[in-house]
């Protein structure tokens, strides 16, 4: 099954760079209920259901908002649609600007993330408005589970595309020398701290402190396999 998923520019950047292989999203909780795992005979998570405050299962349909194992997610990001004849879509180095062509060939979808030219003459559109043909990134779900947000580890934060400052220090020391690396803040922050800051900014109503239930989706990016 194919489903859509809205992503921000930072997430797009990390996926395109190959540094992000996991997406976390809040679970839409029903009043007075909490999700629970339905375990199969082989001790793997088979499905999810709702339980009441005492932990007893209740007969309420569970909404698999983001799909199941093997489903395809096509990502919706900030974009614009321009006439195919109106732009010479190339960077200064001659490489084509990322774009998708409409089925009739008359329009191109272009994207805010990675756009380095003037945006005059068109307006960026909300990801919610993106048609499927305009999506440049498709993901295959390889694992999907529900847990509490505070269970997230530093390893999870790195799968989300965040780095420890210590990792960045080592990288800069190798690439630019130790003097450049020492320009980093005196207090080195962890990947987990950066993730928490990102999460709280994006989801203030279900902040880290509130420890909400979340979907954790592991994926692999599909490269032109759906064309």
ZADO-1210 file (C-alpha; in nm, 4 decimals, padded with zeros to 6 digits):
<atoms>
<atom x="00.0000" y="00.0000" z="00.0000" code="UNK" pos="1"/>
<atom x="00.1145" y="00.3546" z="-00.0746" code="UNK" pos="2"/>
<atom x="00.0689" y="00.6354" z="00.1768" code="UNK" pos="3"/>
<atom x="00.1866" y="00.9952" z="00.2004" code="UNK" pos="4"/>
<atom x="00.3968" y="01.1475" z="00.4785" code="UNK" pos="5"/>
<atom x="00.4664" y="01.5178" z="00.5311" code="UNK" pos="6"/>
<atom x="00.8292" y="01.6019" z="00.6109" code="UNK" pos="7"/>
<atom x="01.0136" y="01.9243" z="00.6906" code="UNK" pos="8"/>
<atom x="01.3150" y="02.0591" z="00.5016" code="UNK" pos="9"/>
<atom x="01.5601" y="01.9348" z="00.7641" code="UNK" pos="10"/>
<atom x="01.4280" y="01.5800" z="00.7312" code="UNK" pos="11"/>
<atom x="01.4454" y="01.5982" z="00.3517" code="UNK" pos="12"/>
<atom x="01.8059" y="01.7166" z="00.3711" code="UNK" pos="13"/>
<atom x="01.9068" y="01.4292" z="00.5995" code="UNK" pos="14"/>
<atom x="01.7307" y="01.1650" z="00.3886" code="UNK" pos="15"/>
<atom x="01.8907" y="01.2917" z="00.0676" code="UNK" pos="16"/>
<atom x="02.2296" y="01.2955" z="00.2413" code="UNK" pos="17"/>
<atom x="02.1806" y="00.9369" z="00.3539" code="UNK" pos="18"/>
<atom x="02.2151" y="01.0210" z="00.7242" code="UNK" pos="19"/>
<atom x="01.8526" y="00.9518" z="00.8199" code="UNK" pos="20"/>
<atom x="01.6960" y="00.6046" z="00.8190" code="UNK" pos="21"/>
<atom x="01.4264" y="00.6499" z="01.0831" code="UNK" pos="22"/>
<atom x="01.1232" y="00.8754" z="01.1274" code="UNK" pos="23"/>
<atom x="00.9358" y="00.9373" z="01.4538" code="UNK" pos="24"/>
<atom x="00.5805" y="01.0705" z="01.4658" code="UNK" pos="25"/>
<atom x="00.3240" y="01.1134" z="01.7486" code="UNK" pos="26"/>
<atom x="00.0503" y="00.8529" z="01.7878" code="UNK" pos="27"/>
<atom x="-00.2990" y="00.9998" z="01.7757" code="UNK" pos="28"/>
<atom x="-00.4302" y="00.8947" z="02.1162" code="UNK" pos="29"/>
<atom x="-00.8009" y="00.8281" z="02.1772" code="UNK" pos="30"/>
<atom x="-00.9467" y="00.9606" z="02.5026" code="UNK" pos="31"/>
<atom x="-00.8715" y="00.7383" z="02.7994" code="UNK" pos="32"/>
<atom x="-00.6969" y="00.4729" z="02.5906" code="UNK" pos="33"/>
<atom x="-00.3384" y="00.3731" z="02.5300" code="UNK" pos="34"/>
<atom x="-00.1813" y="00.1580" z="02.2556" code="UNK" pos="35"/>
<atom x="-00.0434" y="-00.1878" z="02.3212" code="UNK" pos="36"/>
<atom x="00.1524" y="-00.4425" z="02.1182" code="UNK" pos="37"/>
<atom x="-00.0129" y="-00.7580" z="01.9893" code="UNK" pos="38"/>
<atom x="00.2616" y="-01.0224" z="01.9900" code="UNK" pos="39"/>
<atom x="00.2623" y="-01.3120" z="01.7436" code="UNK" pos="40"/>
<atom x="00.3661" y="-01.6709" z="01.8203" code="UNK" pos="41"/>
<atom x="00.7247" y="-01.5973" z="01.7110" code="UNK" pos="42"/>
<atom x="00.7434" y="-01.3185" z="01.9735" code="UNK" pos="43"/>
<atom x="00.7415" y="-01.0409" z="01.7173" code="UNK" pos="44"/>
<atom x="00.5069" y="-00.7435" z="01.7168" code="UNK" pos="45"/>
<atom x="00.2192" y="-00.8513" z="01.4948" code="UNK" pos="46"/>
<atom x="-00.0198" y="-00.5589" z="01.5314" code="UNK" pos="47"/>
<atom x="-00.1442" y="-00.2898" z="01.7688" code="UNK" pos="48"/>
<atom x="-00.4620" y="-00.2341" z="01.9644" code="UNK" pos="49"/>
<atom x="-00.6153" y="-00.0054" z="02.2256" code="UNK" pos="50"/>
<atom x="-00.6368" y="-00.0737" z="02.5974" code="UNK" pos="51"/>
<atom x="-00.8148" y="00.1099" z="02.8772" code="UNK" pos="52"/>
<atom x="-00.6412" y="00.2606" z="03.1810" code="UNK" pos="53"/>
<atom x="-00.6357" y="-00.0788" z="03.3553" code="UNK" pos="54"/>
<atom x="-00.4636" y="-00.2374" z="03.0557" code="UNK" pos="55"/>
<atom x="-00.7630" y="-00.4376" z="02.9320" code="UNK" pos="56"/>
<atom x="-00.8044" y="-00.4481" z="02.5519" code="UNK" pos="57"/>
<atom x="-01.1050" y="-00.2625" z="02.4107" code="UNK" pos="58"/>
<atom x="-01.2824" y="-00.3190" z="02.0815" code="UNK" pos="59"/>
<atom x="-01.1849" y="00.0075" z="01.9109" code="UNK" pos="60"/>
<atom x="-01.0371" y="00.0083" z="01.5569" code="UNK" pos="61"/>
<atom x="-00.6679" y="00.0999" z="01.5479" code="UNK" pos="62"/>
<atom x="-00.5648" y="00.3572" z="01.2886" code="UNK" pos="63"/>
<atom x="-00.2397" y="00.2578" z="01.1183" code="UNK" pos="64"/>
<atom x="-00.1730" y="00.6178" z="01.0245" code="UNK" pos="65"/>
<atom x="00.1707" y="00.5624" z="00.8739" code="UNK" pos="66"/>
<atom x="00.1286" y="00.2193" z="00.7242" code="UNK" pos="67"/>
<atom x="00.2575" y="-00.1287" z="00.7928" code="UNK" pos="68"/>
<atom x="00.5685" y="-00.3317" z="00.7168" code="UNK" pos="69"/>
<atom x="00.6430" y="-00.3211" z="00.3432" code="UNK" pos="70"/>
<atom x="00.4178" y="-00.0243" z="00.2693" code="UNK" pos="71"/>
<atom x="00.5517" y="00.2595" z="00.0535" code="UNK" pos="72"/>
<atom x="00.5607" y="00.6178" z="00.1822" code="UNK" pos="73"/>
<atom x="00.5836" y="00.8987" z="-00.0687" code="UNK" pos="74"/>
<atom x="00.7104" y="01.2116" z="00.1013" code="UNK" pos="75"/>
<atom x="00.5398" y="01.5483" z="00.0740" code="UNK" pos="76"/>
<atom x="00.7669" y="01.8504" z="00.1204" code="UNK" pos="77"/>
<atom x="00.7531" y="02.2268" z="00.0575" code="UNK" pos="78"/>
<atom x="00.7438" y="02.2670" z="-00.3201" code="UNK" pos="79"/>
<atom x="00.6221" y="02.4683" z="-00.6147" code="UNK" pos="80"/>
<atom x="00.4885" y="02.3814" z="-00.9590" code="UNK" pos="81"/>
<atom x="00.6162" y="02.5831" z="-01.2539" code="UNK" pos="82"/>
<atom x="00.5577" y="02.5623" z="-01.6306" code="UNK" pos="83"/>
<atom x="00.8090" y="02.3305" z="-01.7912" code="UNK" pos="84"/>
<atom x="00.8847" y="02.5934" z="-02.0528" code="UNK" pos="85"/>
<atom x="00.9471" y="02.8740" z="-01.8035" code="UNK" pos="86"/>
<atom x="01.2695" y="02.7562" z="-01.6399" code="UNK" pos="87"/>
<atom x="01.6110" y="02.6492" z="-01.7437" code="UNK" pos="88"/>
<atom x="01.6510" y="02.4335" z="-01.4384" code="UNK" pos="89"/>
<atom x="02.0245" y="02.4135" z="-01.3944" code="UNK" pos="90"/>
<atom x="02.2718" y="02.5042" z="-01.1245" code="UNK" pos="91"/>
<atom x="02.5761" y="02.7206" z="-01.1848" code="UNK" pos="92"/>
<atom x="02.7804" y="02.4040" z="-01.2429" code="UNK" pos="93"/>
<atom x="02.5420" y="02.2878" z="-01.5153" code="UNK" pos="94"/>
<atom x="02.3806" y="02.0092" z="-01.3135" code="UNK" pos="95"/>
<atom x="02.0001" y="01.9961" z="-01.3292" code="UNK" pos="96"/>
<atom x="01.8014" y="02.1309" z="-01.0366" code="UNK" pos="97"/>
<atom x="01.6035" y="01.8458" z="-00.8733" code="UNK" pos="98"/>
<atom x="01.2542" y="01.8292" z="-01.0194" code="UNK" pos="99"/>
<atom x="00.9734" y="01.5936" z="-01.1133" code="UNK" pos="100"/>
<atom x="00.7790" y="01.6178" z="-01.4396" code="UNK" pos="101"/>
<atom x="00.3984" y="01.6119" z="-01.4430" code="UNK" pos="102"/>
<atom x="00.2289" y="01.3221" z="-01.6268" code="UNK" pos="103"/>
<atom x="00.1373" y="01.5510" z="-01.9175" code="UNK" pos="104"/>
<atom x="00.4903" y="01.6917" z="-01.9361" code="UNK" pos="105"/>
<atom x="00.3713" y="02.0522" z="-01.9062" code="UNK" pos="106"/>
<atom x="00.4801" y="02.1234" z="-01.5477" code="UNK" pos="107"/>
<atom x="00.7730" y="02.0632" z="-01.3184" code="UNK" pos="108"/>
<atom x="00.7714" y="02.0300" z="-00.9424" code="UNK" pos="109"/>
<atom x="01.0666" y="02.2009" z="-00.7707" code="UNK" pos="110"/>
<atom x="01.1599" y="02.1941" z="-00.4017" code="UNK" pos="111"/>
<atom x="01.2562" y="02.4479" z="-00.1367" code="UNK" pos="112"/>
<atom x="01.5132" y="02.2187" z="00.0232" code="UNK" pos="113"/>
<atom x="01.8251" y="02.2518" z="-00.1879" code="UNK" pos="114"/>
<atom x="01.6929" y="02.5481" z="-00.3894" code="UNK" pos="115"/>
<atom x="01.9734" y="02.8017" z="-00.4272" code="UNK" pos="116"/>
<atom x="01.8303" y="03.0374" z="-00.6875" code="UNK" pos="117"/>
<atom x="01.5875" y="03.3286" z="-00.6574" code="UNK" pos="118"/>
<atom x="01.2325" y="03.2302" z="-00.5700" code="UNK" pos="119"/>
<atom x="01.0821" y="03.5285" z="-00.7517" code="UNK" pos="120"/>
<atom x="00.8022" y="03.4494" z="-00.9946" code="UNK" pos="121"/>
<atom x="00.6489" y="03.1689" z="-00.7920" code="UNK" pos="122"/>
<atom x="00.5439" y="03.0825" z="-00.4382" code="UNK" pos="123"/>
<atom x="00.6375" y="02.7849" z="-00.2273" code="UNK" pos="124"/>
<atom x="00.3400" y="02.5621" z="-00.1510" code="UNK" pos="125"/>
<atom x="00.2487" y="02.3699" z="00.1612" code="UNK" pos="126"/>
<atom x="00.3537" y="02.0025" z="00.1597" code="UNK" pos="127"/>
<atom x="-00.0104" y="01.9100" z="00.2249" code="UNK" pos="128"/>
<atom x="-00.0924" y="02.0252" z="-00.1298" code="UNK" pos="129"/>
<atom x="00.1670" y="01.8082" z="-00.3055" code="UNK" pos="130"/>
<atom x="00.0271" y="01.5656" z="-00.5661" code="UNK" pos="131"/>
<atom x="00.1802" y="01.2195" z="-00.5738" code="UNK" pos="132"/>
<atom x="00.3575" y="01.2730" z="-00.9089" code="UNK" pos="133"/>
<atom x="00.5518" y="01.5635" z="-00.7563" code="UNK" pos="134"/>
<atom x="00.7127" y="01.3548" z="-00.4802" code="UNK" pos="135"/>
<atom x="01.0840" y="01.2979" z="-00.5358" code="UNK" pos="136"/>
<atom x="01.1392" y="01.0642" z="-00.2378" code="UNK" pos="137"/>
<atom x="00.9752" y="00.7275" z="-00.1733" code="UNK" pos="138"/>
<atom x="01.0497" y="00.5073" z="00.1267" code="UNK" pos="139"/>
<atom x="00.9767" y="00.1436" z="00.2010" code="UNK" pos="140"/>
<atom x="00.8833" y="00.0675" z="00.5630" code="UNK" pos="141"/>
<atom x="01.1202" y="-00.1963" z="00.7013" code="UNK" pos="142"/>
<atom x="01.0068" y="-00.1780" z="01.0623" code="UNK" pos="143"/>
<atom x="00.7353" y="00.0129" z="01.2461" code="UNK" pos="144"/>
<atom x="00.6659" y="00.0074" z="01.6180" code="UNK" pos="145"/>
<atom x="00.5067" y="00.2080" z="01.8969" code="UNK" pos="146"/>
<atom x="00.6821" y="00.3122" z="02.2170" code="UNK" pos="147"/>
<atom x="00.7190" y="00.6067" z="02.4522" code="UNK" pos="148"/>
<atom x="00.9237" y="00.8990" z="02.3252" code="UNK" pos="149"/>
<atom x="01.1577" y="00.8978" z="02.6248" code="UNK" pos="150"/>
<atom x="01.2711" y="00.5466" z="02.5289" code="UNK" pos="151"/>
<atom x="01.4652" y="00.7099" z="02.2460" code="UNK" pos="152"/>
<atom x="01.8398" y="00.6511" z="02.2737" code="UNK" pos="153"/>
<atom x="02.1410" y="00.8351" z="02.1376" code="UNK" pos="154"/>
<atom x="02.1592" y="00.5686" z="01.8653" code="UNK" pos="155"/>
<atom x="01.7986" y="00.6475" z="01.7675" code="UNK" pos="156"/>
<atom x="01.8825" y="01.0182" z="01.7491" code="UNK" pos="157"/>
<atom x="02.1670" y="00.9385" z="01.5090" code="UNK" pos="158"/>
<atom x="01.9300" y="00.7308" z="01.2948" code="UNK" pos="159"/>
<atom x="01.7170" y="01.0481" z="01.2854" code="UNK" pos="160"/>
<atom x="02.0122" y="01.2258" z="01.1233" code="UNK" pos="161"/>
<atom x="02.1578" y="01.4080" z="01.4249" code="UNK" pos="162"/>
<atom x="02.5236" y="01.4034" z="01.5269" code="UNK" pos="163"/>
<atom x="02.7028" y="01.4338" z="01.8571" code="UNK" pos="164"/>
<atom x="02.9209" y="01.7440" z="01.8759" code="UNK" pos="165"/>
<atom x="03.2000" y="01.5045" z="01.9652" code="UNK" pos="166"/>
<atom x="03.1521" y="01.3302" z="01.6297" code="UNK" pos="167"/>
<atom x="03.1558" y="01.6681" z="01.4560" code="UNK" pos="168"/>
<atom x="03.4723" y="01.7626" z="01.6472" code="UNK" pos="169"/>
<atom x="03.6480" y="01.4509" z="01.5196" code="UNK" pos="170"/>
<atom x="03.5258" y="01.5163" z="01.1655" code="UNK" pos="171"/>
<atom x="03.6400" y="01.8796" z="01.1606" code="UNK" pos="172"/>
<atom x="03.9723" y="01.7837" z="01.3159" code="UNK" pos="173"/>
<atom x="04.0264" y="01.5390" z="01.0320" code="UNK" pos="174"/>
<atom x="03.9059" y="01.7672" z="00.7511" code="UNK" pos="175"/>
<atom x="04.0136" y="02.1151" z="00.8640" code="UNK" pos="176"/>
<atom x="04.2514" y="02.0646" z="01.1516" code="UNK" pos="177"/>
<atom x="04.2110" y="02.0843" z="01.5268" code="UNK" pos="178"/>
<atom x="04.1997" y="02.4663" z="01.5348" code="UNK" pos="179"/>
<atom x="03.8798" y="02.4726" z="01.3267" code="UNK" pos="180"/>
<atom x="03.7273" y="02.2012" z="01.5411" code="UNK" pos="181"/>
<atom x="03.7927" y="02.4013" z="01.8563" code="UNK" pos="182"/>
<atom x="03.5620" y="02.6729" z="01.7229" code="UNK" pos="183"/>
<atom x="03.2741" y="02.4508" z="01.8375" code="UNK" pos="184"/>
<atom x="03.0884" y="02.5478" z="02.1584" code="UNK" pos="185"/>
<atom x="03.2725" y="02.4687" z="02.4802" code="UNK" pos="186"/>
<atom x="02.9850" y="02.2485" z="02.5954" code="UNK" pos="187"/>
<atom x="02.9543" y="01.9669" z="02.3467" code="UNK" pos="188"/>
<atom x="02.5963" y="01.8474" z="02.2959" code="UNK" pos="189"/>
<atom x="02.4771" y="01.4975" z="02.2167" code="UNK" pos="190"/>
<atom x="02.2731" y="01.3822" z="01.9183" code="UNK" pos="191"/>
<atom x="01.9914" y="01.3063" z="02.1607" code="UNK" pos="192"/>
<atom x="01.9902" y="01.6658" z="02.2898" code="UNK" pos="193"/>
<atom x="01.9711" y="01.7970" z="01.9345" code="UNK" pos="194"/>
<atom x="01.6816" y="01.5617" z="01.8592" code="UNK" pos="195"/>
<atom x="01.4929" y="01.6716" z="02.1722" code="UNK" pos="196"/>
<atom x="01.5356" y="02.0369" z="02.0719" code="UNK" pos="197"/>
<atom x="01.4082" y="01.9573" z="01.7215" code="UNK" pos="198"/>
<atom x="01.1123" y="01.7562" z="01.8543" code="UNK" pos="199"/>
<atom x="01.0037" y="02.0219" z="02.1043" code="UNK" pos="200"/>
<atom x="01.0116" y="02.2867" z="01.8337" code="UNK" pos="201"/>
<atom x="00.8085" y="02.0763" z="01.5925" code="UNK" pos="202"/>
<atom x="00.5637" y="01.9213" z="01.8412" code="UNK" pos="203"/>
<atom x="00.5259" y="02.1596" z="02.1399" code="UNK" pos="204"/>
<atom x="00.1894" y="02.0041" z="02.2352" code="UNK" pos="205"/>
<atom x="00.3475" y="01.6596" z="02.2783" code="UNK" pos="206"/>
<atom x="00.6915" y="01.7651" z="02.3969" code="UNK" pos="207"/>
<atom x="00.9692" y="01.5416" z="02.5247" code="UNK" pos="208"/>
<atom x="00.8721" y="01.6256" z="02.8823" code="UNK" pos="209"/>
<atom x="00.5187" y="01.4939" z="02.8242" code="UNK" pos="210"/>
<atom x="00.6651" y="01.1635" z="02.6980" code="UNK" pos="211"/>
<atom x="00.3971" y="01.0841" z="02.4375" code="UNK" pos="212"/>
<atom x="00.3409" y="00.7572" z="02.2551" code="UNK" pos="213"/>
<atom x="00.5148" y="00.7674" z="01.9170" code="UNK" pos="214"/>
<atom x="00.5508" y="00.5709" z="01.5972" code="UNK" pos="215"/>
<atom x="00.9106" y="00.4775" z="01.5154" code="UNK" pos="216"/>
<atom x="00.9444" y="00.3986" z="01.1453" code="UNK" pos="217"/>
<atom x="01.2605" y="00.2448" z="00.9989" code="UNK" pos="218"/>
<atom x="01.2888" y="00.2656" z="00.6213" code="UNK" pos="219"/>
<atom x="01.4997" y="00.2286" z="00.3129" code="UNK" pos="220"/>
<atom x="01.4909" y="00.4830" z="00.0371" code="UNK" pos="221"/>
<atom x="01.3766" y="00.3648" z="-00.3039" code="UNK" pos="222"/>
<atom x="01.5830" y="00.4936" z="-00.5957" code="UNK" pos="223"/>
<atom x="01.3739" y="00.5203" z="-00.9121" code="UNK" pos="224"/>
<atom x="01.2213" y="00.1803" z="-00.8402" code="UNK" pos="225"/>
<atom x="00.8667" y="00.3134" z="-00.8695" code="UNK" pos="226"/>
<atom x="00.9089" y="00.4983" z="-01.1976" code="UNK" pos="227"/>
</atoms>
